[in-house]
């Protein structure tokens, strides 16, 4: 059965509980640990390929999603501010891609 996470409610409540229960320092360590696990899963996927590694990657992405939200809560970053940072990154990447497209188009003429 699929579960829908209500970003600003369920995930924030979980993050707040983990911070209160285990503390901000331990939860910050969890971000580092989960990032390491994602890196390891990606390395195995690149090295060996296969669907079995893709499932592990998705599992680690989900873990990262949760712990990154917790880190955002530790840092007291409002959702709106995070959305602005994400929008800026998306815009900058799109701009770089557009610039690359222009360079490639110029090479064909």
C-alpha positions as CSV (number, residue, x, y, z in Angstrom):
1,X,0.0,0.0,0.0
2,X,1.4,3.4,-1.0
3,X,1.8,6.0,1.7
4,X,1.5,9.7,0.9
5,X,3.8,11.9,2.9
6,X,2.4,15.3,3.6
7,X,5.6,17.2,3.4
8,X,4.9,20.0,5.9
9,X,3.1,17.8,8.4
10,X,4.1,14.2,8.7
11,X,7.7,14.6,7.7
12,X,8.2,17.7,9.9
13,X,6.5,16.0,12.8
14,X,8.8,13.0,12.4
15,X,11.9,15.2,12.1
16,X,10.9,17.1,15.3
17,X,10.4,13.9,17.2
18,X,13.8,12.5,16.2
19,X,15.5,15.8,17.1
20,X,13.7,15.8,20.5
21,X,14.4,12.1,21.2
22,X,18.0,11.7,19.9
23,X,19.2,15.3,19.8
24,X,20.4,17.6,17.0
25,X,24.0,16.4,17.1
26,X,23.0,12.8,16.7
27,X,20.6,13.6,13.9
28,X,23.3,15.7,12.1
29,X,25.5,12.6,12.4
30,X,22.7,10.6,10.8
31,X,22.8,12.9,7.7
32,X,26.5,12.1,7.3
33,X,25.9,8.4,7.8
34,X,22.9,8.3,5.3
35,X,24.9,10.3,2.7
36,X,27.7,7.7,3.0
37,X,25.3,4.9,2.5
38,X,23.9,6.6,-0.6
39,X,27.4,7.0,-2.0
40,X,28.2,3.4,-1.3
41,X,25.0,2.2,-3.0
42,X,25.7,4.4,-6.1
43,X,29.3,3.1,-6.3
44,X,28.0,-0.5,-6.3
45,X,25.3,0.3,-8.9
46,X,27.9,1.9,-11.2
47,X,30.3,-1.0,-10.7
48,X,27.9,-3.9,-10.9
49,X,24.7,-2.5,-12.4
50,X,21.5,-4.5,-11.9
51,X,18.1,-3.9,-10.6
52,X,19.0,-5.2,-7.1
53,X,21.2,-2.1,-6.6
54,X,18.6,0.3,-7.9
55,X,16.3,-0.8,-5.0
56,X,19.0,0.0,-2.5
57,X,19.6,3.4,-4.1
58,X,15.9,4.3,-3.8
59,X,16.0,3.2,-0.2
60,X,18.9,5.4,0.5
61,X,17.3,8.3,-1.4
62,X,14.3,8.0,0.8
63,X,16.5,8.0,3.9
64,X,18.3,11.1,2.6
65,X,15.0,12.8,2.0
66,X,14.0,12.2,5.6
67,X,17.3,13.2,7.2
68,X,17.8,16.3,5.0
69,X,14.4,17.5,6.2
70,X,15.5,16.9,9.8
71,X,18.7,18.9,9.1
72,X,16.6,21.7,7.7
73,X,14.5,21.6,10.9
74,X,17.6,21.6,13.1
75,X,18.8,24.7,11.2
76,X,15.3,26.2,11.5
77,X,15.0,26.9,7.7
78,X,11.4,27.6,6.7
79,X,10.0,25.6,3.8
80,X,9.6,28.8,1.8
81,X,13.3,29.7,2.1
82,X,14.3,26.2,1.0
83,X,12.0,26.5,-2.0
84,X,13.8,29.7,-2.9
85,X,17.2,28.0,-2.7
86,X,15.8,25.1,-4.8
87,X,14.3,27.4,-7.4
88,X,17.6,29.3,-7.7
89,X,19.5,26.0,-8.3
90,X,16.9,24.9,-10.9
91,X,17.1,28.2,-12.7
92,X,20.9,28.3,-12.6
93,X,21.1,24.7,-14.0
94,X,18.6,25.5,-16.8
95,X,20.6,28.6,-17.7
96,X,23.8,26.5,-17.9
97,X,22.1,24.0,-20.1
98,X,20.7,26.7,-22.4
99,X,24.2,28.2,-22.7
100,X,25.6,24.8,-23.5
101,X,22.9,24.3,-26.2
102,X,23.9,27.7,-27.7
103,X,27.6,26.6,-27.9
104,X,26.6,23.3,-29.5
105,X,24.4,25.1,-32.0
106,X,27.2,27.5,-32.9
107,X,29.5,24.6,-33.5
108,X,27.2,23.2,-36.2
109,X,27.2,26.4,-38.3
